[in-house]
């Protein structure tokens, strides 16, 4: 996965993510099956559950090196319970 940040490029970078048995591990520079590339803003929205990877892909906001993996990556990052704020303003 490569995350880019246009405002501060040095904060961007790449990691190789491994998912096995429902667990995530990561490393630098190992072999991978698919590359996913996006801006940090899209990653933030994805992790908070406000958008799906499928939607980001359709809008052209995320690159997936092999289209066959779009559904798999979407399921990996699918958020079932979105965060809520209970603080009164």
C-alpha positions as CSV (number, residue, x, y, z in Angstrom):
1,X,0.0,0.0,0.0
2,X,1.3,3.4,-0.9
3,X,-0.1,6.5,0.8
4,X,0.7,9.9,-0.7
5,X,0.3,13.3,0.9
6,X,0.4,16.1,-1.5
7,X,0.7,18.8,1.2
8,X,3.7,17.2,2.8
9,X,5.2,14.5,0.5
10,X,7.8,13.3,3.0
11,X,4.9,12.0,5.1
12,X,3.8,9.6,2.4
13,X,5.3,6.1,1.9
14,X,4.8,2.5,1.2
15,X,4.3,-0.6,3.3
16,X,3.7,-4.2,2.4
17,X,0.6,-5.4,4.3
18,X,0.0,-9.1,5.0
19,X,-3.4,-10.4,6.1
20,X,-3.6,-13.9,7.4
21,X,-6.2,-15.5,9.7
22,X,-7.8,-12.1,10.3
23,X,-4.5,-10.6,11.5
24,X,-2.5,-7.8,9.9
25,X,1.3,-7.6,9.8
26,X,3.4,-5.2,7.7
27,X,7.0,-4.9,6.4
28,X,9.0,-2.8,4.1
29,X,9.7,-3.9,0.5
30,X,8.5,-7.5,0.5
31,X,6.8,-9.2,-2.5
32,X,3.0,-8.5,-2.8
33,X,0.0,-9.7,-4.8
34,X,-1.5,-6.3,-5.5
35,X,-0.5,-2.6,-5.0
36,X,-3.0,-0.1,-3.7
37,X,-2.2,3.6,-4.0
38,X,-4.2,6.6,-2.6
39,X,-3.9,10.0,-0.9
40,X,-4.0,10.2,2.9
41,X,-7.4,12.0,2.8
42,X,-9.0,9.0,1.0
43,X,-7.3,6.5,3.4
44,X,-8.7,8.5,6.4
45,X,-12.2,8.4,5.0
46,X,-11.9,4.7,4.2
47,X,-10.7,3.9,7.8
48,X,-13.5,5.9,9.3
49,X,-16.1,4.1,7.2
50,X,-17.4,7.2,5.5
51,X,-16.6,5.7,2.1
52,X,-15.9,2.2,0.6
53,X,-12.9,1.3,-1.4
54,X,-15.2,0.3,-4.2
55,X,-16.5,3.8,-4.3
56,X,-13.0,5.4,-4.2
57,X,-12.0,3.1,-7.1
58,X,-15.1,4.0,-9.2
59,X,-14.4,7.7,-8.6
60,X,-10.7,7.3,-9.6
61,X,-9.4,8.2,-6.2
62,X,-7.6,5.0,-5.5
63,X,-5.4,2.9,-7.8
64,X,-5.4,-0.9,-7.6
65,X,-2.8,-2.6,-9.7
66,X,-5.0,-5.7,-10.4
67,X,-8.7,-5.0,-10.8
68,X,-9.4,-8.6,-9.7
69,X,-8.4,-7.6,-6.2
70,X,-10.7,-4.6,-5.8
71,X,-13.4,-6.6,-4.1
72,X,-10.9,-8.3,-1.8
73,X,-9.3,-5.0,-0.7
74,X,-12.8,-3.5,-0.2
75,X,-13.7,-6.3,2.2
76,X,-10.4,-5.9,4.1
77,X,-11.1,-2.3,4.8
78,X,-14.9,-2.5,5.2
79,X,-15.9,-0.8,8.4
80,X,-19.0,-2.3,10.1
81,X,-19.4,0.2,13.0
82,X,-18.6,3.8,12.1
83,X,-17.2,6.0,14.9
84,X,-19.7,8.2,16.8
85,X,-19.2,11.3,18.9
86,X,-21.2,11.5,22.1
87,X,-19.8,14.8,23.2
88,X,-22.5,17.5,23.4
89,X,-21.6,20.8,21.6
